[in-house]
Amino acid sequence: MTVADKKTNVSTLGPINTNSYYAAKAYIKNKNIACEPVLCETAEESFDLLLKNKVQACVVCNLYPDIHKLYIPNLNVVTVAHVFIHNAYMGLYKRRNIKSIKSVAAPITSTIFLKDDDLIISIVNSNAEAASACAQGVVDAAIATSSSAEDYGLVALRKYGPFAVPYTVFKRR
């Protein structure tokens, strides 16, 4: 089966309720593509699906610190098809019974919000994973989207959004 015969798929960082998920949904809607995002555990996994020709496009947040490691070595295979801005909505959330915050889960792109040197920071793949870690008691708080925090019954301490975030859509050459 050729790529043209395949259903169009767009991969991105998941799970549901991450900023990348919402950005991919917005891109899909804007381009009138009939699909749901293929959700991956990491940006690398999402990009790898594109390299293996299993999806037709990959949406990556430009705040991801290693985006150049995905793109530059693969210039002969992929191209930047589109760059767009999508608003991110994140905040610091905690479990209801937590009185003081000593540990926080956050994706690497969200650690900028954590200025307190006394915090123990656990790096996770996504803000939805951060919310899950908080709900499970692995950490006291999480940098998460409001929807992922709501999914896990977390309480807002601070809100950091909306703020404009660039996303790149990669496609095969």
N, C-alpha and C positions, 0 to 999 in steps of 0.2 A: 504494500500500500504506500503510495507517495504522500508527502506532506500535504499536498493540495487535497488529497482524498480524506485526510484525517479531520476529525472535529477539531476546531481551534481550541487550544487550551493555553492558559496563562498561569505560570507558577509564581509563587511568592512565599515569603516567610509566614508561617502560621503559628498557632492555630487560629480559629475564628476569634474575633475581637482584638486582634493586634492592629496597630496602625497600618502595617503593610497590607493586611487583609482588606481593610477599608480602602486603602489607596488602590489596590488591584481591582476591587469592586467598582470604584469610581472610573478607573481606566476602561474596564470592560463595558460599563454602561455608556461612557462617552463615545466609545468606538463601535457601539452596537454589536458587540460580540456575544454570541449565544453560548455562554459557559459560566461555570463557577470557577473561582480560582483553585488551582491545585496547590494545597497548603503543605509546606515543607517545614522540617524542624530547624533548618538553618538556611541562610542565604546561599551558602555553598551548595547545599542539596538542590535548592531551587534552580540555581545556575547550571548545575550538572545535568538536570533534566533537559535544559535547552541544548547543552553540548551534545547530549545523547539523542537529540532530535525527538524527544518524547513530548515536548510542548513546543508551541510556536512562538511564545514570548515569555519573558521573565521580568518581573517588576522587583527592583531592588531599591531600598531607601538609600539616598546619597549620604546620609549620616553614618552609614555602616563604615567603620574605619578601614576595612580591607576590601572595599569595592574595587580598588585598582588591581588587587591580586586576582580578582575574578576576570576583569575585562582585559587588561594589558596582555597577559600571556595568550589570550585567545582572539586577538585582533584579526587573525586570518580566518576565523570561524564565525564570529559574532560581530554585530554592529549595534550602535545606539540608534534605536528607531524613534524614540520619543523621550522627552524630559518634561515632567509636569510637576506642579505644586499641589500638594494636598495638605490640609490642616491636620495637625496631630493634636490629640487631646490626651494628656497624661496627668497623673497626680501621684501623690504619696498616699498610700492606703494601708490600713492596719486591721487586725482582728479586733473585735469589739472589746475583748477582755484585756488587751494589752495596755499597760499604764505608761511604760517608757520604752522608747525605741532604741535597741542596741544593735540590731542586725536588719539589713534590708536586701532584698533580691531585686536585681535590675538587669536588663540587657545592657551591653557595653555602651550602646548609643544613648542610654538614659542616665548614666552615672554622673553626668555633668550636674544634675540636680542635687546630688548628694555632696554637699560642701563640708559636712561635719566629719572631721578626721577621726572621731571616736567611734564611728559606725563600722561594723563589720559588713562588708559588701560581698554578696554572693552574685557572681555573674551568671546569668541564664540566657537562653536563646531568644526569648521574647517577653514582652510585658504580660502576656497571658500566662506564661510559665512562672513569671514572678508572682502573680496573683495566686496561682495554685500553690507555690511554695509557702507563701504567707498563710494561706488557709489551712495548710497541712501542719503548720507550726514549725517548719524548718527555719523560718526567719520571723521577725516581729512585724515587718512592714514590707511593702513592695512599691516599686514604681510601675504603674499599670494604667491601662485605659479604664475609663469609668465603667464600660460595659464588662470588661473582664473582672474588675473588682466587684461589680454587682453580682456576676455569676457565682462568686465565691463568698458573698456576704460580707465583704470588707467595708470599712468605714473610711471616708475621706479625711485626711489631715490637711493636705494642700492640693491645689489644682494648678497645673502648669500650662494649660492650653486655653484657647487654641494658638498654635504657632505654625507658621508656614514651613513645610519640609519638602525639599525636592526629591523626586523619585525618577529613576531611569528605567525605561523599557528597553530591554535587549532583545534582539531577534537574530536568527541565523542569517548569514550572508547568502 
